[in-house]
Amino acid sequence: MTMTTLDGVDVVVHDAAAAQPAAARASRDERARWLRAVADGLDAARDELVAVAMRETHLPQPRLEGEVARTTGQLRLFADVILEGSFLEAIIDHADPTAAPPRPDLRRWLVPVGTVAVYAASNFPFAFSVAGGDTASALAAGCSVVVKAHPGHEVTSRRTAEVVSGALRAASAPDGVFGLVEGFDAGVALVEHPAVDAGAFTGSLRGGRALADRAAARPRPIPFYGELGSLNPVVVTHAADARRGSELAAGFAGSFTLGVGQFCTKPGIVFVPTGSRLAEALPDAVGREAMPMLTEGIASGYTAGTARLGAVEGVSALVEPAGPGGPGVFRVSAEGFVASHEVLTEEVFGPATLLVTYDDERALHVALAVLPGSLTATIHSEDDDDRGALVGVLSAKAGRVLFSGWPTGVAVTWSQHHGGPWPATNTQHTSVGATAVRRFLRPLAYQDAPPDVLPAELRDDSTVPRRVDGVLVPGR
């Protein structure tokens, strides 16, 4: 395993910090060109990158090819976000001496926070890694980026970084605007480096919390955006189970075992009526074969997690895991879940899920009340169900509420939200979708500024979407 020395981290971060002012000054057209150049470079290198990632991660070729396409798609999305301009939240209030008190000329927009440390995820070697959404959104904001590679795919990370660096250089981006470091100690040094201004992380609750604590404990604390852990609860109503329980079992089995359960949106807990058709059909819908997991650490964590679930009083196994990577289905009553919720709500990363059986709406809502925050919550119901209270409860528990679907699969769109209450994320910001860029921006207002010092986006002839004297004005 390659390790970046502490001196090496210092060099990479100082290069990024030195490039930051030029990145911030670059026009929106220039930054969009950088992102599209990186996307084109990754597309051109797709076959090589996929071959390397297959050897390192055991992930299949179609999955990895799709992930490269997702990665380049989100880079191009952020290029569109930059050019459209509303992400700047431009506001112009002209001076009004007749106001009480008199109002000066005030103009506000969002500017880059500075140099961003990005921590790559284990389960997506492209889309949440070196050139993933955190990197793309930070570069879009006008920040320089230093990525800490994940050891589960270090060769893939290194080669991806070479492609990214080459594309940025060819597109005339500032030297040093993007860098890579490797190793545990380098990751710690990165978040503590005085020239780093923000951090973004996708991974375990334990690892993310440790980094967030270090970011907060610095002499100059910095914002740290962690996507940490999620149960992604699913509720199946009596009516939905009675009408399509077997069908739901098939969809559920496919969702919680997809990618060997190594997705942050895996449905880890499902509330079903006592004696449900879903529970009856589920064992036949779930395969028994153990599949390779991404790393030895993830595999051992999965084994420990399923053992922990199975040892809780009142929990029984519908499907016993056949070793690391083998699907596991456990069941407990709503009352048993409430009694042991502190253990049963710990995420098990991998193809394991817990069925919680409830007798009536009261028992269901008591059980839902003890759930921690999640990225997603899903409702399977029928049109004649009274869903209002259920939607209200789950909306308070998750960042995205789905109806009659499954949470695995996160579309890269303007409207997507991929965050949620603790411990899903530590800030509730999204790490996917257009508004992910907001994490790496801060407000700045100019008062009575001479026109020649104002950025084009805050002048009276601005072309970006903006609010002028309280009135929304579309861009052009």
C-alpha positions in Angstrom: 0.0 0.0 0.0 1.3 3.4 -1.0 1.5 6.0 1.8 1.9 9.8 1.3 4.3 11.2 3.8 3.3 14.0 6.1 5.7 16.2 4.1 4.1 15.0 1.0 0.6 16.0 2.3 2.0 19.4 3.1 3.3 19.9 -0.5 0.0 18.8 -2.1 -2.2 21.0 0.2 0.1 24.0 -0.3 -0.1 23.6 -4.1 -3.9 23.4 -3.9 -4.1 26.4 -1.6 -1.8 28.3 -4.0 -4.1 27.4 -6.9 -7.3 28.4 -5.0 -7.3 32.2 -5.8 -7.0 31.5 -9.5 -9.8 28.8 -9.3 -12.0 31.3 -7.5 -11.4 34.0 -10.1 -12.0 31.8 -13.0 -15.2 32.5 -15.0 -18.1 30.1 -14.9 -17.4 29.3 -18.6 -13.8 28.3 -17.7 -14.8 26.1 -14.8 -17.5 24.4 -16.9 -14.8 23.7 -19.5 -12.6 22.1 -16.8 -15.4 19.7 -15.7 -16.3 18.7 -19.2 -12.6 18.1 -20.0 -12.4 15.8 -17.0 -15.6 14.0 -18.1 -14.2 13.5 -21.7 -10.9 12.2 -20.3 -12.6 9.6 -18.1 -14.8 8.5 -21.0 -11.8 8.1 -23.2 -10.0 6.0 -20.5 -13.1 4.0 -19.5 -12.0 0.6 -20.7 -8.6 0.9 -19.0 -10.1 2.2 -15.7 -12.8 -0.5 -15.6 -10.2 -3.2 -16.2 -8.1 -2.0 -13.3 -11.2 -1.6 -11.0 -12.4 -5.1 -11.8 -9.1 -6.5 -10.5 -9.2 -4.5 -7.4 -12.8 -4.6 -6.3 -14.3 -7.8 -7.8 -17.2 -5.7 -9.1 -18.5 -6.8 -12.5 -17.7 -5.0 -15.7 -21.3 -3.8 -16.5 -21.6 -2.2 -13.0 -18.3 -0.4 -13.4 -19.0 0.8 -16.9 -22.3 2.2 -15.6 -20.5 3.8 -12.8 -18.0 5.6 -15.1 -21.0 6.9 -17.1 -22.6 8.1 -13.9 -19.3 9.8 -12.9 -18.9 11.7 -16.2 -22.7 12.5 -16.2 -22.5 14.2 -12.9 -19.4 16.2 -14.0 -21.3 17.4 -17.0 -24.4 18.2 -14.7 -22.2 20.4 -12.6 -20.9 22.2 -15.7 -24.5 22.9 -16.5 -25.2 24.1 -13.0 -22.3 26.6 -13.2 -23.4 28.0 -16.5 -27.1 28.3 -15.4 -25.9 30.5 -12.5 -28.7 30.3 -9.9 -26.4 28.4 -7.5 -24.7 31.8 -6.8 -28.0 33.0 -5.1 -27.3 36.5 -6.5 -29.2 39.3 -4.7 -29.2 43.0 -5.5 -30.8 45.6 -3.3 -30.4 49.1 -4.6 -29.8 52.0 -2.2 -33.0 53.6 -0.8 -32.4 56.7 1.4 -36.1 56.9 2.2 -36.2 53.5 3.9 -36.2 53.4 7.7 -33.3 53.1 8.4 -31.8 54.3 5.1 -30.7 51.3 3.0 -27.3 51.2 1.4 -26.6 49.5 -1.9 -26.1 45.8 -1.0 -25.2 43.0 -3.3 -24.8 39.4 -2.1 -23.7 36.2 -3.7 -21.9 32.9 -2.8 -18.2 32.5 -3.2 -15.9 29.4 -2.8 -14.9 28.4 0.7 -11.3 27.5 -0.3 -9.4 24.3 -0.5 -11.6 21.1 0.1 -10.4 17.7 1.4 -12.4 14.9 -0.2 -12.4 11.4 1.3 -13.2 8.7 -1.2 -15.7 5.9 -0.5 -15.0 2.2 -0.5 -18.1 1.1 -2.4 -18.0 3.3 -5.5 -14.5 3.4 -7.0 -15.6 6.1 -9.5 -18.8 7.9 -8.6 -18.0 8.6 -4.9 -14.2 8.5 -5.3 -11.4 10.5 -6.9 -13.5 12.1 -9.6 -16.9 11.7 -7.9 -19.6 14.0 -6.9 -17.7 15.7 -4.0 -14.8 16.5 -6.3 -17.0 17.6 -9.1 -19.2 19.9 -6.9 -16.1 21.4 -5.2 -14.4 22.2 -8.5 -17.7 23.6 -9.8 -17.9 25.9 -6.8 -14.4 27.3 -7.6 -12.5 25.4 -4.9 -9.3 23.5 -5.2 -9.5 19.8 -4.2 -7.2 17.3 -2.4 -8.6 13.8 -2.5 -7.6 11.1 0.0 -7.8 7.8 -1.9 -9.5 4.8 -0.5 -7.2 1.8 0.1 -9.8 -0.6 -1.3 -9.0 0.6 -4.9 -5.7 2.5 -4.7 -4.5 1.6 -8.2 -7.8 2.7 -9.7 -7.7 5.9 -7.6 -4.1 6.7 -8.7 -4.9 6.1 -12.4 -8.1 8.1 -12.2 -6.2 11.0 -10.6 -3.7 10.9 -13.5 -6.6 11.3 -15.9 -8.2 14.1 -14.0 -4.9 16.0 -13.6 -4.1 15.6 -17.3 -7.5 16.8 -18.3 -7.4 19.8 -16.0 -3.9 20.7 -17.3 -5.0 20.5 -20.9 -8.0 22.7 -20.1 -5.7 25.3 -18.6 -6.9 24.9 -15.0 -4.5 26.3 -12.4 -1.6 24.0 -11.5 -2.3 22.3 -8.2 -6.0 22.8 -8.3 -6.4 19.0 -7.9 -4.2 16.6 -5.9 -4.2 13.1 -4.4 -2.9 11.7 -1.1 -2.9 8.1 0.2 -2.8 6.4 3.6 -4.5 6.6 7.0 -2.0 9.1 8.5 -2.2 11.3 5.4 -6.0 11.4 5.7 -5.7 12.6 9.3 -3.1 15.2 8.4 -5.3 16.4 5.6 -8.3 17.3 7.7 -6.0 19.0 10.2 -4.0 20.9 7.7 -4.4 24.7 8.3 -4.7 25.4 4.6 -7.7 23.1 4.2 -11.0 25.0 4.5 -13.7 22.2 4.3 -14.0 18.4 4.1 -16.3 15.9 2.5 -16.5 12.2 3.4 -18.6 9.1 2.4 -18.0 6.1 4.6 -18.6 4.6 8.0 -20.2 6.3 10.9 -17.1 5.7 13.0 -14.6 7.0 10.5 -16.7 10.0 9.5 -17.3 11.0 13.1 -13.6 10.8 13.9 -12.7 13.1 11.1 -15.6 15.5 11.8 -14.4 15.7 15.4 -10.9 16.5 14.3 -12.3 19.2 11.9 -14.2 20.8 14.7 -11.3 20.6 17.2 -8.9 22.5 14.9 -7.6 26.0 16.1 -9.7 27.2 13.1 -12.7 24.8 12.9 -13.9 24.0 9.4 -17.1 22.6 8.0 -17.1 18.9 7.4 -19.8 17.2 5.4 -20.1 13.5 6.1 -22.4 10.8 4.6 -22.1 8.3 7.4 -24.7 5.5 7.8 -28.3 4.7 7.0 -30.9 2.1 7.7 -33.3 3.3 4.9 -36.5 2.0 6.6 -39.4 0.6 4.5 -43.0 0.5 5.6 -45.4 -2.0 4.0 -49.0 -1.4 4.9 -51.6 -4.1 5.6 -53.3 -3.4 2.3 -50.1 -3.4 0.2 -49.0 -6.7 1.8 -52.4 -8.3 1.2 -52.6 -7.3 -2.4 -49.0 -7.7 -3.6 -46.9 -9.2 -0.8 -45.2 -11.8 -3.0 -44.3 -9.2 -5.6 -42.9 -6.9 -3.0 -40.8 -9.8 -1.6 -39.1 -10.2 -5.0 -38.4 -6.4 -5.3 -37.1 -6.2 -1.8 -34.8 -9.2 -2.2 -33.3 -7.6 -5.3 -32.8 -4.3 -3.6 -31.1 -5.4 -0.3 -28.8 -7.8 -2.0 -27.9 -5.5 -4.9 -24.1 -5.0 -5.1 -23.8 -7.5 -2.2 -25.7 -5.0 0.0 -22.8 -2.5 -0.2 -24.9 0.5 -1.1 -25.7 3.4 1.4 -29.3 3.2 0.3 -29.8 -0.5 1.0 -33.2 -1.1 2.7 -31.8 -2.4 6.1 -35.1 -2.5 8.0 -38.6 -3.3 6.7 -41.8 -2.9 8.8 -44.4 -5.5 7.7 -47.7 -6.7 9.2 -47.6 -9.7 11.5 -48.1 -12.8 9.4 -47.3 -10.9 6.2 -47.2 -12.4 2.7 -43.9 -10.6 2.1 -42.2 -12.4 5.0 -43.6 -15.7 3.9 -42.4 -15.3 0.3 -39.0 -13.6 1.1 -36.9 -16.7 1.9 -37.6 -18.2 -1.6 -36.8 -14.9 -3.2 -33.4 -14.5 -1.6 -30.4 -16.3 -3.1 -28.1 -18.2 -0.7 -24.8 -17.8 -2.4 -22.1 -15.8 -0.7 -20.5 -13.2 -3.0 -17.1 -11.5 -2.6 -17.3 -8.2 -0.7 -15.2 -5.2 -1.5 -12.6 -5.5 1.2 -11.6 -7.9 3.9 -12.5 -5.3 6.5 -16.0 -4.9 5.1 -16.4 -8.7 5.0 -15.3 -9.1 8.7 -17.6 -6.2 9.7 -20.5 -7.9 8.0 -19.9 -11.2 9.8 -19.7 -9.4 13.1 -22.8 -7.3 12.4 -25.0 -10.3 11.4 -23.8 -12.2 14.5 -24.8 -9.2 16.6 -28.2 -9.1 15.1 -28.8 -12.8 15.6 -27.8 -12.6 19.2 -30.5 -10.1 20.2 -33.3 -11.5 22.3 -36.4 -12.0 20.3 -34.6 -11.9 16.9 -34.9 -15.0 14.7 -33.2 -15.7 11.3 -35.4 -16.3 8.3 -32.3 -16.7 6.1 -28.9 -17.5 7.8 -25.9 -15.9 6.0 -23.8 -18.5 4.3 -20.5 -16.8 5.3 -19.3 -13.2 4.5 -21.3 -11.8 1.6 -24.1 -14.3 2.1 -27.6 -12.7 2.4 -29.1 -12.7 5.9 -32.8 -12.0 6.8 -33.7 -11.5 10.4 -37.1 -10.9 12.1 -38.3 -9.3 15.3 -41.6 -8.1 16.6 -42.3 -4.3 16.9 -42.2 -4.6 20.7 -38.9 -6.5 20.6 -37.5 -3.9 18.2 -38.4 -1.1 20.5 -36.9 -2.9 23.5 -33.5 -3.5 21.7 -33.5 -0.6 19.3 -30.1 0.7 20.3 -28.5 -2.5 19.0 -31.0 -3.2 16.2 -30.6 0.2 14.6 -26.8 -0.1 14.1 -26.1 -0.4 10.4 -24.9 -3.7 9.0 -23.1 -2.9 5.8 -23.8 -5.8 3.4 -26.7 -8.0 2.3 -28.5 -8.2 5.6 -31.9 -6.9 6.5 -34.3 -6.9 9.4 -38.1 -7.5 9.3 -40.0 -5.8 12.0 -43.5 -7.2 12.4 -46.4 -5.0 13.7 -50.0 -5.8 14.6 -51.6 -2.4 14.2 -50.9 1.3 13.4 -50.1 2.1 17.0 -47.4 -0.5 17.3 -46.0 0.6 14.0 -45.7 4.3 15.0 -44.2 3.4 18.4 -41.5 1.4 16.5 -40.9 4.2 13.9 -40.4 6.7 16.7 -37.1 5.1 17.8 -35.6 5.0 14.3 -32.5 7.2 13.8 -32.2 9.4 10.8 -31.7 7.9 7.3 -30.9 8.9 3.8 -34.2 7.4 2.6 -37.6 6.1 3.8 -40.0 4.1 1.6 -43.7 3.6 1.8 -45.5 0.7 0.0 -49.2 1.4 0.4 -52.5 1.4 -1.6 -54.7 4.3 -2.7 -57.3 3.6 0.0 -54.7 3.8 2.8 -54.6 6.8 5.1 -51.0 7.8 4.5 -50.8 11.3 5.9 -49.5 10.4 9.4 -47.0 7.9 8.0 -45.6 10.4 5.5 -45.2 13.0 8.3 -43.3 10.6 10.5 -41.0 9.3 7.8 -40.4 12.8 6.4 -38.9 13.7 9.8 -36.6 10.7 9.7 -35.2 10.8 6.2 -33.9 13.1 3.4 -35.9 11.4 0.6 -39.2 9.6 0.9 -40.1 7.1 -1.8 -43.5 5.7 -2.8 -43.9 2.2 -4.2 -40.3 1.7 -5.2 -36.9 0.7 -3.6 -34.2 3.1 -2.4 -31.2 1.6 -4.2 -30.3 3.8 -7.1 -29.8 7.5 -6.7 -30.5 9.6 -9.8 -28.1 12.4 -10.6 -30.5 15.3 -11.2 -31.1 18.9 -10.3 -33.8 17.9 -7.7 -32.0 14.9 -6.0 -31.3 15.0 -2.3 -28.9 12.5 -0.8 -28.6 13.5 2.8 -30.7 13.2 6.0 -30.8 13.5 9.7 -28.0 12.1 11.9 -26.4 9.6 11.4 -27.2 9.6 7.7 -25.3 12.8 7.4 -23.8 15.1 10.0 -25.2 18.3 8.4 -28.2 17.1 6.3 -26.6 18.5 3.1 -26.8 16.5 -0.1 -23.8 14.7 -1.6 -25.7 14.1 -4.9 -27.6 16.4 -7.2 -27.1 20.1 -8.2 -27.4 21.5 -4.7 -24.3 19.5 -3.5 -22.3 22.5 -4.7 -23.8 24.6 -1.8 -21.6 22.8 0.7 -18.5 24.5 -0.7 -19.8 28.1 -1.0 -20.2 30.9 1.6 -22.1 34.1 1.4 -20.4 37.4 0.7 -22.1 40.8 0.5 -20.7 44.1 -1.0 -22.0 47.4 0.4 -21.9 50.5 -1.7 -19.2 48.9 -4.0 -18.0 50.8 -7.0 -19.3 49.1 -10.2 -15.9 48.3 -11.5 -15.1 46.0 -8.5 -18.3 44.1 -8.7 -18.4 40.6 -10.3 -20.4 40.5 -13.5 -23.0 38.4 -11.7 -23.8 41.3 -9.3 -23.9 44.2 -11.7 -27.1 45.8 -12.9 -26.7 44.1 -16.3 -26.2 40.6 -14.8 -27.4 37.7 -16.8 -27.8 35.1 -14.0 -31.0 34.3 -12.2 -31.1 36.8 -9.3 -33.4 38.7 -6.9 -33.4 42.5 -7.5 -35.1 44.7 -4.9 -37.0 41.7 -3.7 -38.2 40.6 -7.1 -37.0 37.4 -8.7 -35.5 38.0 -12.2 -34.8 35.1 -14.5 -31.5 34.6 -16.1 -30.8 35.1 -19.8 
